[in-house]
Amino acid sequence: MGKLSVNLCGIKLDNPVIPASGTFGYGYEFAELYDINCLGTFSFKGTTRDPRFGNPTPRIAECTAGMINAVGLQNPGVDKVIGEELPKLKQCFHKPVMANVSGFSVEDYAYTCEKLDKEEQVGWLEVNVSCPNVHGGGMSFGTDPKAAAEVTRAVKAVTTKPVIVKLSPNVTDIVTIAQACADAGADGISLINTLLGMRIDLRTRKPIIANTMGGFSGPAIFPVALRMVYQVAKAVDIPVVGMGGVSTAEDVIEMMLAGATAVEVGAANLVDPYASKKIVEDLPAVIERYGIKNLSEIIGGVKHG
């Protein structure tokens, strides 16, 4: 293992930096800008059983130190992802990729995960029970421990690859939900997804987002994400993937000290398409500055007193 490498659910990553789902497409768009094989891996665009057009526009609202989005899981559906997107991805990315999956029923999740599990390049299944931008699915599973556990069990029953359950921060007790997923067989926990937020146009007095509310992301949510990663990492014995407002190599180190094995970068990719690449390039100097020999050794290393 190198200085930057980590092991996520039995699969080695050259470094812990993972562009987050919904901010990196299916990879090949970013591959036109730089060699994306410098990344640990990436989580591709959230995929559902059937094609989805997404929510009506406008879908984006700017905020202080962040943004609100309500794209609504726009994607071509799992069959087209497998038939069209993954072959293009394979041409430019030569590592295992993380498949992000959403659904509107337990059966949806199981169906989509079973199909993606058979794809050679898929290394992990990131099961999103936390999307705040759709009606009747996503977050409705992630806010109830029993429902989150039911999805986890259903997916594990039809897959062989590591299942990482992505949780919502829009709950009273994140730890209970994480523990329920771990007890149901999850191989890892991914958190946090976006916080629920909204903006109002002062001239029209109407919500800026057509969906009224959307997912709030960006640097402003980092302290909340860090706190939840810390709480969950202490409570479960499976790897945690941390995300939420990460925009620098220092943020990655902080997330890992809180307990994250790997760290996803989300909104920063939308501000600067080179953000994840820059973080990977900055990591060697940052770990040297803080006297870190191997990143894998600092996971959960926060000190008290």
Buried (B, 14 or more C-beta within 10 A) or exposed (E): EEBBBBBBBEBEBBBBBBBBBBBBBBBBEBBEEBEBEEBBBBBBBBBBBEEBEBBEEBBBBEBEEBBBBBBBBBBBBBEEBBEEBBEBBBEBBEBBBBBBBBBBBBEBBBBBBBBBBEBEBBBBBBBBBBBBBBEEBBBBBBBBBEBBBBBBBBBBEEBEBBBBBBBBBBBEEBBBBBBBBBEBBBBBBBBBBBBBBBBEEEEEEEBBBBBEBBBBBBBBBBEBBBBBBBBBBEBBEBBBBBBBBBBBBBBBBBBBBBBBBBBBBBBBBBEEBEBBBBBBEBBEEBBEEEEBEEBBEBBBEBEEE
